[in-house]
Amino acid sequence: MSLPLQLSRPASGFRDTALFRPRCVVLVAQADIAEARVLAANLASGGFKGVLYSVGMPAAGLTEAGSIATLSEVPDLAVLCLPAEALEPAMQALAERGCFAAVVPVAAPDLASICARTGVQALGAHSFGLCLPAFGLNASLSHMHPKPGRLALLCQSAAMARAIIDWAAGEGLGFSHIIGIGTNQGLGFALALDWLARDSAAGAVLLDIRRIKNRRMFISAARATARTRPVVALRPGGRQGDASGTTDAVMEAALRRAGVLRVESYEDLLATAETLARARPARRTGADAMAGDRIAIVANGQGPALLAADALIRGGGRLAGWSDAEAETLAMALPGATISNPLLLPPGESHRLAEAAALLAAIPQVDAVVALHAPSSGEGEVAAAALMAAARATRGAPVLLGWLGQGSAEAARRQLGQAGIAVFASPEVAVKGALHLALDHRNRAAAAELPPRDVLRLTPDRLAVHRILQTARLEGRMSLSEQEGLAIVSAYGQAVVRGETVPDVEAATQAAERLGFPVVLKLSSPDLPRKTEVGGVVLGLEDGEAVRHAASAMLARVKRERPSARIDGFLVQRQAGLGWPKAHELRLRLGDDPMFGPWIGYGRGGTTSDFEPDVAFDLPPLNRTLALAQIRRTRGARLLEGFRDLAPVEFDRVVDALVRLSQIAVDFPEIEDLIINPLLARGAEVVALDVSVRLRPPGVLGVLAIPPYPAELMHGWKARDGRELLIRPIRPEDAEAHAEAFRQLTPEDVRWRFFNQLRALPPEQIARMTQIDYDREMCLIAVQQREDGPDRTVGVARLIREPGSQTGEFAVVTLPDWKGQGLGSHLMRRLLEWARAQGLRSVTGQVLADNRPMLGFVQSLGFTLRRSPEDEDIMEASLAL
């Protein structure tokens, strides 16, 4: 048995290794297609170590075959440059030969359907192609051969790919993978990211991304990749389809939760690639280190240093500080320097820039160092040489270099870049690189947050909400009344203003008397979502006569301006928010995005909020940590601390309101839109005054991009010898315990489950095993909780659903000192219960034929066994659910 799981791959059908580690490639092409000639030339001249064939056109360096059927060996990968009508016959012929991986660099309007019919999985359509420089494979439309390196590029645009390749060549950077997703009809980002998460050859990952197909698979794969390396994304055209910027902001929120750094421009993408490819973030501890934005600046001149400091403050970073003892050390090491931040070297001391940067990098309160060099007489070469030497020896915070100038500086920048230093042409861009490191650090921390399904401190009245929604459905309504909306948030513990719904003017007057003056009068109409536009809201009504007059005037105005509007009556509320200091008006919104599904927005509220947008976005589910971070991303967050006539607010109360809204999104996916505006906040008082709710069409449910952590599967268990364990789904923070558990396996256990001997598991594989999408995979672990040390993982059962099917593949392990206790059986039975609840119809697994303990174990659970037709040393176990 093994830990973690290395799933077996089918002997037939698509295999990711065929795509990303091919040994035999065939170009199936029509010679008059321009892309075919480029691909043939690149394949032939790339230095591929495997076998290259061509079908349909002669190509120098490729062995020509008359047809796919007559190829002398089965290709792993096919590159198809054919007219649209010829694609399906070619893909069918490939499938018949046993080739199920393809690249389609040309138009293919129906590619997704063709893939489904033939079983061949393809990158495309309009894929840039596939480059694996370390293996000499250049099956791409590139204008040059990319050099091997650590960058990985996943792109939808061929033009962007060529531009980035060209830039990298000038910077001396190389690539581990270049993968053209194209129009994303076939194989998409999720599969490529899943591979990169496991491939130690890949360093920083760059994404050119316009659309994704499966939100959960993308987030899951991106999170797994970002766990062990930086991932940076650029989204061209994000504002064209939505000028408000909401869709773009939701994508940024989704990427943030996946641990991906979103940048705004091509220039930022290149600067970030420069930084992340060459700078390693500092490993700092403590609460103040969480932001990662404490920057030290050192320069050989005051002007560049001040520009950098300004850029840092504008960008939201902090000038790092140091203790008196550290300042004394700096002063002794750098006589004549101004020992402040920025630190300025005296004239003629530019050659000591590297020494100063190294000293600053060693200070624990420094997260990154920006070292700036302006041209100086006779010192440039000496300073550059010192920096290259220091870069190899420096420990602690990363050093980013701004080497200013052009005529004498360009060659030095190139030399420094080739030495592995992150070097930039201006102070501002160097600072931006440091801030990108900080943002990447925060995003990857956010990706580790996995809120459970239930995060509220109280149990909401879900039945009351269900009744409200059911009533609306029975009445054929998609929109709820304001009072119904208030009742929904009230059922989740949110304080709401007192109010009554009444049918007419006289009833409104009587309700006001009962509630007590002053009151607010609101028109109730399903056809008037913005009541203020027709004078449908009146504040500060002090007596019954004022209510009667306001109600009559409202009805007359609506009859005149919106004669077709239906009027259901009025909502009378006790006026809130009076007194001094003033309360804050906030707005919370649950919305829906076509690509990433439900989202939550937080910002300033009131009638002018749309014209003064200050909104932070995130995705449900939220926990308190994520909700607080969302609030603090707004400019107005500081106002909640109190400002002039605005009252201070207890942040925890606003955090609670956001978490409640998130819980509603989790519990009732039939709600498409819910807006609380305003949410009145003052001190400990946070009250919802107005709530609007819109439902999805009948039968349509929202799908969260991030599934909640399935805490409901957590339970205790007692072994036969009385020892107790906690059984729960795996979490990202289990990575260290997972690796330790593998080290405790016997060599025989390792061979039985991995089908070979492994001494250790790489960090990439550990991350992939501990960061999972709970929709397509479940991993239950048995945890031995210890008071005298870290918790210990002693057993694991894992089940992965086969994509697009109702079948899953399992593996189970218990450590040697826990065998014979019934733990493996308990884990598997709980796993099979989960599989049934997910609608799976069968579970399968592969076992080595000499693994008699495992064979007997699965038979005891009801599995049937048969010898694999592809390998007589493997037994296939299957169970119908």
N, C-alpha and C positions, 0 to 999 in steps of 0.2 A: 504494500500500500504506500501511497506517496502523498506528500503535502508540499506545495500546493499542487493542484491538478494540471497535468499536461494532457489536454484532450487529444485523442486519436483523430486522425483525419480520414475521410472516406477515400477508398482506393479509386473510386470513380467520381465524377462530378468536379465542380470548381474547387481548387485548392489555392490558398493565398501564396503558398511557396511557388507555384507555377507562375504566378504573376511577378513576384518580387525576387525570386531566385531561379529564373529560367535557365535551363541548360541547352534548350533547342528552341529557336525562334523562326517563324516563317512569315514572310511578307507576301500577302495575297493582294495583288494590286492590278490596276489597269493603267497602262503606261501613259495614257494621255491625261491623267489626273496629276496636277502639279505637285500635290503633297507626296505622291508616290516617289517621284524622283528625289526629293529632299530626304525622305526616309531611307530610301535605298542607299544613298550616298553616306548618310550618317551611320547606318547599320554596318556598312562595309568598312568604314574608316575608324570606327570607335574602339577597335581592339578587343572585341567580344571574345571571351575565352571559350564559348560554347560553339554550337553548330548553327549556321544561318542558311535558310532556304528561301527561294522565291517561287511563287506560283503566279502565272498570268503575265509576267514581264521578265525579260532578262535583266540582270543587274550584276555589275562587276563585283566580285568578292562574295556573292551569294550563290549557292548551288541551286540551279534551276530544276524544278520538277514540273511534270506535265499537268498535274492536278493535285488537289489535297489528298485524294484517295491513293495516289501513287507515291507519296512521300515515303522515303526509306525508313523513317522513324517517326514516332508520334511527337509532334511539337508540344512544348509546354505552353507557349505563348504565340498568338497570331496577331499580326498587325494588318488591318483590313482597310485598304484604300480602293473602294469600289463604289459604283453608283448605288443609290439607295435600293433599287430593285434587286440588286445582286447580293445584298448583304445576307438576307435570310438563307438563301441556298448555300452560301459559303459557310455560314455559321452552323447550319445543319450538317454539312459535310465534315466540319471540324469536330462536332460532337460525335459523329459516327466513328471518327478516328481516335476519340478519347482526349481531344484538346478542348478545354472549357474556359480558357482565359484569353481575352482579346483586348486590343486597343483599336478604337475607331476614331481616326483623326478627321473624318469627313462628315458631311451631313447624313443624319439617320433619323428621320422624323418619328419612326416607330420603334426606336431601339429598345425601350423597356419591354415592349410586348414581344419583340423578337427574342430577347434574352430569356423571357419567361417560357416561350414555346420551345426553344432549342436547348436550354440549359447552359448555354455559353454566357459567361458574365464578362462584361466589357466596360472599359473606361471610355466615356464619350457621351453623346456625339461631340464632334469638333474638339476632340482631345488634343492637347499639345503633344501628348505622347508620354513615354516613360524613359527616364535616364537613370541608370545605376552606374555612375562613373567608376566606382571601385572594381566593377566587373566588366568594364569596357562596353556596356550596353547603352547605346544611344539610339533608341527607337523613338525619336522625337523630331519635331520641326525646328529645332534650334539652329541658329546660324553659326554656331561654334560648338566645339566639344567642351562641356563643363569639366573642370578638373575635380578630382576626388577631394572630399573634405567632409565637414560635419554638419553643414546646413542641409535641411530638408525643405523642399518647396512643394506645396500642394496648390495648384492653380486652376482656375476656370478660364482665364484669358491667356491665349498664346502670346499676345503682344506683351502683356505684363511679364510672362515667363522669360521672353527673350531679353527684355529690359533688365530684369533682375540678374539673369545670367551674365549679361554684359557688364553690369556694375560689379558683380562679384569677381569677375576676371580682373578688373582694374584694381580691386582691393586685395587681390591675392587670396580670396576665399573660395573654397570648393564645396561640393555637394555630396551628400550620401544618397539622396533620392530626389528626383524631380518627377512629380506625378501629375499628369494633366487630367483633371476631372471633367473638363469641358462643360457641356450643358447639364451635366449631372443627371442624365437619364438612366445611366447604368450604374456601375460601381461608384460609390460616392466617398465622401470624406470619412465616414465612420470606419469603413474597412481599411482605408489607408492609415488612419490614425491608430487603429487597433494594431496594425503591423508595426508602426513606428514606436508605439509604446513598448514593444518587446524587442526592438532592434537596437542594440547598444551602439551601432555605427552612427545613428542619428543623434545630432546635438540639438541646436535650436531649430524649431519648426516654423516656417512662414506659411500663412494661409492667405490666398487670394480667393475670397468667398463671397458669392452673391446669393446663393440659395442652398438650403439643405432640404433633404427629403424626409428624414425620420428624426424628429427632434430629440427623442430619448436616446437613440443609438448614437447620435452625434455628440450630445453632452457627455454620455458615458465614455465614449472613446476619447474625446478631447480631455476629459478630466484624468483619465488613465495616462495619457501622454504627458500632460502638464505636470503630473506628479513628479516626474523624474527629469524633465527638461523644459526650457522656456518654449512657449507657443505664442506666436504673434499673428494677429489677423488684421487684414485690411479689407474693407467692404466697398468696392467701387459702385457708384450709383445708388447709394443708400437713401439719398434724399429725393430722388426723382419720382419714386412712386408715392411718397408721403412727405409733402413739404413741411408738415408740422414737426417732423423729426421723431415722432413717437416710435415708428417701426424701427428706425435706426437705433434709438435709445434702448429699445427692448432687446435687440440683438446684442448690443454692448453688455446689457445686464446678463443675458444668457451666457455670453462668452466669459464674463467675470466669474459667474458661478462655476464655470468649467475650468477656471484657472488660466484662461487665455487672455493675453494682453491685446486690447483693441487699440489700433492707431488710426489717425484721421487722414493721413496723406501718404503718398508714395515716398516723399522725403522722410517722413517719420518712420516708415517701414524700413527703409535702408539704414537710417540712424540706429534704429532698434536692433536690426540684424547685426550691425557693426558692434553694438554694445554687448548683446547677449552671446554672440559667437566668440567674443574675446574676453569678456569680464565675468568673473564668478561672484555672485552675491556673497556678502559677509554673513557668517553664522553668529548673529548676536542674540542675546537672551534678555529677558526683562520686558515689562509692560511698555516701556518707552521705545523699545526696539521694534515693536510690531509694525509701525508705519514704514520703517526702513528708509526714512527720508531725511536723516541727519547727515548733511553734506559738509565736508570741509573743502575750502578753496585755497589753493596756493598758487602764486603767480610771480613772475619776474617783473611785473609792472602793475601800477595801481589801476589804470583805466580798464584793462581786460578783467581784472579782479572785480571791480565794481559792476561791470556789465553782467558778469556771472552771478553775483549776489542778487542783482535786480531780477534776473531771469529766474533764479531759484525761488525767490519770494513770490513772484507773479505766478509761478507754477505750483504753489502750495507747499513747497518744501521748507526745510528748516536749516538754518546755519548751525552746524554742530558746535557744541561747547566742550570744554575740557577743564579738568581740575587744576588747582594752583600747582600741584606737584607735577602734573603733565606739562603745564605751561613752563615751569622751571626747567624741565628736561629739554623742551624745545628750544628755550633761550640758550641753554648751554651748548646744544648741538648746532644751533644756527645763529651765531653771534651777529648782531646787526639787523636781524629780521624783526618785523613787527609781529609779535606773538599774539595775534588775534585771529579772528575769522572774518574776512580773508587774511591769510598769512602772506606777507609780502617779503620777498627776498631783497637784500640790498643791491645796489648797482654793482655790476660785474660779478654777480654770484649765480648767474643762470645755470651754470654747470652743477649747482647743488639742488636743482629742482627735483631730481629723482630721489635724493636723500630726504628732502623735506616731505615729499609725498609718501615715502615709506614710513617715516616717523608718524605722520598723521594717520596712515592706514592702520597702524598698530594700536591706536587709542580705542578702547572699547566703546566709547560713545559716538564713534564715527561709523556711518553705514557705507559711505562712498567718498572718494577723494576726486576732485576735479583739479587737475594740474594744468596751468596755462603758461604757454611760452610765446612771447612776442619776439620778433627778430632782434638779435643783439649782435654787436660786432665781435666776430671771432669766437663766439661761444656756442653757436648752434650745433656744430658737429659734436662737440664735447658733451653738451647737454643731451643730445639724442642718443649717443653711445651709452651714457650713464643711465638713461631711462630704459634702454633695451636690457641692460644688465640688471637693473632694479626690478623690472617686470618679471624676470624669471625667479627672483629671490623674495619678492614682497609677499608677506602673509597678512591676513586680516582683511580689511576693506578693499574692494576693487578700486583701481586707479584708472580714471578716464582722462585722456590727454587732449587739450585744445592746443594745436600747433598752428598759430596764426600766420597769415601771410599767403603769398602765392608764388612769386618769382623764385625766392630761395627756399620756400617752405614746402612746395609740392613734392619735391624729391624726398625730403626728410619724412613727410607724412607717409609716403609710399614705403619707405624703408622701415619706419616704425610699425606700420600695419603688417608688413611681412614678418616682423618679429613677434607678432601676436598681440600688439597693444591696440586697445580701442582708441583710435585717434580721430579728431574732428578738426574742421577748419575754423570754427568760431567758438567763443565762450558759450553762447546761447545753446548751440547744438550739443556741446559737451554736457552742459547742465541738463538738457532734455534727456540725454542718455542716462544720466544718474537718476532722474525722476522716473524714467521707464523701468529701471531696475527696481525702484521702490514700489511702483505700481504692480509690477510682475510679482513681487514678494507678497503684496496684499491680496492679489487675485488668487494666488495659489493657496493662501491661507483660507480664503473664502470657499474655495473648492472643497476643502476638507470638512466644511460644516454640512452635516446631514441631518436636518430636522426630522423628527419622527412624525407620524400621522397626527398624533395628539400632542400639542404643546401648551395648551391652555392650563391655567392654574385652577380652573373650575370646569365642571361638566356642563356643556351648553345644552339648551333645550332643543335638540335636533327634531324632536317630534313636532313641536310648535312650528318650526320653519317648514317642515314637510307639509303640514296642513295648509300653510299659506300658499306654498307653491302649487299644491294639488288643487286648491280652490281656483287659482288663476288659470290652471290648465283646463279645468272643467268649464270655466267661463270663456275659454278661447282667448285669453289675454296673454300677450307677450310682455307687457309692461305692468309693473305693480304700482299701487298707489304709494304715496309718500308715507302714509301711516303704516302700510304693510312693510315697507322698507325699514322703517324705524323699529318695527316689531322684530324683524329678522336680526338686526344688529343687537337689539336688546336681549334676544334669546341667547346671544353669545357673551353676555355680561357687559356690553357697552352701555354706559349711561346715556339716556336720551332725554330730550326736553319733554315735559308733560304736554299732552295735547289731546284733542277730541276731534273726530271727523263728524260733520253735521251736514244735513241735506239742504238747508235753506238759511235765509237771512235771520229769521227769528231764532232758530236753533243756535246759530252762531253767537247771537247776543247772550243767550242763556248759558252756553258753554263758557263764554268769557267770564260771566259772573261766578261760575263754579270754580274756574281755574285761578281767578284773582288777577287784577290788573297790575302792570300793563301787559297786553297780549299782542301777539302777531297773528295776522289773518292772512291765510294763503288760499288761493283758488285751487280746487281739486278738479283736474281735467286730464284724461289720458292723451289728449291731442295737444297739450301745451307743456312740453317738457321744460321749457325755460319760461317760467311764469312771470319773471321780472320784465320780460320784453313787452308784456301787455298790462303792466301794472298789477300783476296778480299776487303781489306780496306787499303788505303794509305793516310797518313796525310801529311800536310805541302807542298803541291804542289804549287810552286811559280810562274809558268808561263805555257803558253799553251803547250810548248814542253814537259814539265815534265808531264803534264796531258796526252798528246798523248802517251808518252812512257809507263807510268804506266798502262793506259788502255789496250794497246797492250800486255803488259807483263801479265796482269791478264787473258786475254782471252787465251793466249798460255798456261799458267799454268793450268787453269781449263780444257782445252781440253786434256792436258796430264794426269792430276791426277783424274779428274772426267768427263770422256768423255760423260757420259749419262746425265749430268746436263743440264737443260734448262737455257738459258741465255736470259733475257728480255732486257738487256741493262745495264745502269749505273745510279747511283744517285750521282749527284754532289752537294756538300754543301759548303757554306762558313765556313771556320774553325772557331770554337768558342773556348773560354777558354784560349786564349793566354794572355800573360802578367803576371804581378806579383802584388799581391801575387797569388798563384795558386788557381784555382777553385777546388771544391770538386766534385768527381764523385760518384753519388748515383744511386741506382737501386730501382725502384718501380715495383711491380708485382701484377697483378690480376690473381689468379689461382683457381683451383677447387679441392675440397677434396671429396672422395666418401661418407664420413660420414656426413660432415658438410657443404658441398657445397662451394660456392665462398669464397675466402679469399684474403687478401691483405698483401703483404710482403714489408718491408722497410729495406734497409741496404746500405752498401757500394757498389759502382758500379765498372764498368770497366771489363776488361777481366779476372782478377784474383779473382773476387768476389766469385766464386764457391769454391775456394780453401781456402779462408779466411772468412768463413761465420760469419757474425755479423748481423743477420736478426731478426727483431721483426715482429710478425704476429698479425693480428686482422681480424675481420669479418666486411664486410659491412652490414649496412650503418655506416659510420663514420661521426661524427661531429668534430668541431675543437678541442674540449677538448680531445676526444678519439685519434685523429690523433697526437696531441702533445704528449700525453702519450705514444703512440706507438714509436715515434721518440726517446723519452727519455729512452726507455727500451733498446736501443742499446748501446754498449760500445763506438761507434764512435760519439754519440750525443755530447759529450764534444768538439770534434774536430770542430764542426760547430761554436763554439764560437771563433775560430781562434787559430792556433797552429803553431809556427815557420813560415814556408813559406806557410801555408794554410790560406786562407782568412776567416774572420768571415762571417757568413751567417745570414740573417734575417730569424729566425725560421718560422715566419708567412708565408713566401713564400713557404717553403717546406711543411708546413701544408696545404696550399692551393692545392699543387700538389696532396697530398694524398686524400684530400676531393674530388677533381675532379675525381680521379680514382674510388673512392667509388661511386660517382654519375653515372659514366659510368656503373658500375656493376649493379646498381639499374635500370637504364634506358634501358640497352640492355643485358638482360639475355642470349641472344644467343651467346655472347662472352665468350669463355671458358678460354682463356689465353691472357693476354696483358702485355708485358714487356717494361718498359721504362729503357733503359740502354745504355749509361749513361744519367742521369739527371744532368746537369752541374750546380753547385750552387756557387755563389760568390756574397756577399753582397745582394743586392736586385734582382740580376739577377739569375733566375732559368730557365734553358732552356733545353728542351728535344732534344737530338741529334739523338737517334735511338729508334724506336718503332716497336715491332713485335706483331702481332695479329693473333690468331687462333680462328676459329668459331667452335661451336658445330655442330654435325650432323643436317641436316634439321629437323625441328619439335621438337628439344630438347631444353629446356630452363633450365637455372640454377635456383635453388630455394634457396633464402637466408635463413640461419638458424634463423636470427633475422629480422622479418618484420619491415619495416620502420614505424615510428609513422605516422598515417594517418592524417597529418595536413590539407590535402585538405578538410576534413570534418568540419573544424572549420569555424564558421560563427556567425554573430550577429543576435539577435532576439529581437523584441519589443513586450511587453505584451499589453493586451487590455487597461490597465490603464497607458500606456506610459513608464513603467519601462523597462530598457534594460538589456539584459543578453548576455553572450558569451556562445555559444554551441560548445562543442569540445569533442573529445574522452578522456577518463579518462587516467591519468598518475599516476605513483607510488607516487609522492609527494602529491597526493590528499588524502592520507590516513587519515590525521588528520581532514580535512574538511568532509570526508565521515563519520567518527565516530561521529563528532559533528552533522551532519545532522540526523543520526539515533537517537541521544538523543533528537532531536526536534520533533520526530514523536509522535503521540498520542498513548496510549495503544491499541486503536481500530485498528489503522493503522498497528501496529506491529502484532496483532493477525491475521488480514485479510491476511497478506502476508507471515508470518512465520508459520501460522496455530497453533501458541501457543504464550505465552507471554515471551518476553526476555527483560531483563533490560539493557543489554549492549552486544556488540559484541566483542569477543576476538581479540587481535591483529593479530593472525594467519588468521582469517577470513577476517579482514579488508585488510590485505596484499593480500590475494587471490583475493579479489574483485577489487583491484586497480592495480594489476600487471597481465595483461592479454595478451594472444596471439591474436593479432588483426586479424589473419587468422581464428581462430575458435571461436572468441568471439568479440562482439562489445559492448561497453558501452559508451553512449553519456551522458554527464553531462551538466547541466545548471549552469553557474557560475555567481554569482552576485559579480562584482568587486567593492571593497570598498577602498576609500582613507584613511579612519580612522581605518582600521583594516584588518585582513586577508580576502582573498576572501572566499565567502560562497557558498557551493553547495546547490542548492535549488530544483534540479530535476535530475532524473536519468532514463534512459531507457537502458535496457540490453537485448542482444540476444545471446544465446549460441547455436552453431551448435551441433547437435547430431553427435557423431563420426561415420564416414562412411556412413552418410545419407545426404539427401538434405532437412532436417527438422531442425528447430531451435525452442528453447523455450524462451519466452520473460517474462520480468517484467518491470513495469514502476512505478515511484513515483514522486509526487511533495510534497513539504512541505506544511503544513497547510496554511501559509500566501500567497501561490502562487496558490492555487486551484481556479478554475473558470477563469483563465487567458488564457486558451488555450495552456498552456505549455506542459501538458502531451500529447495532440494530436499532437503538433508539433514534440516533441521528438520521438513519435512512428512512425510518417510518415517518418521522416528522417531515422529511424532505418529500416523500411520496404524497403526504397529505397536501403539501404546498402545490405539488404538480397537479393533483386533481383539482384543486381550487382554481388553478390557472387554466384549466380546460385541456391539459395535455392528455393524450390518449395512450401513449406508450413511453417507456423509458428503456434506454439501451446502454450498454457499456461493453468495453473490450477488456479481456483478462488473459494474461499469459497462461498457456495450457498447463504449465507446471506450478501455477499458483493455486495449489489445492485448498489452502485456507479460504481464499477469496471465492473460489468456485463453490465450496460448500456453503459459505455465508450467503451468497446471492440466491442459491437454491432454497435456502431456508426462508427467504423472503418471498418466494414464489416465482422467481425468474426461471426462464427456460434457457438452456444452453445449446449452442451448435458450433461446430468448428467453422472458422472463417474460410470462405471459398478462396480468398486471396492469399491467406497465410495460415498454414497448418499449425503453426505455433501459437495461434491466437484463438481464443474462444469468445464468441459473441453472446452476451447475456441480454435477454429482453423480457419485459414485463408489460402486459396490457393493463391499463388502469380502468 
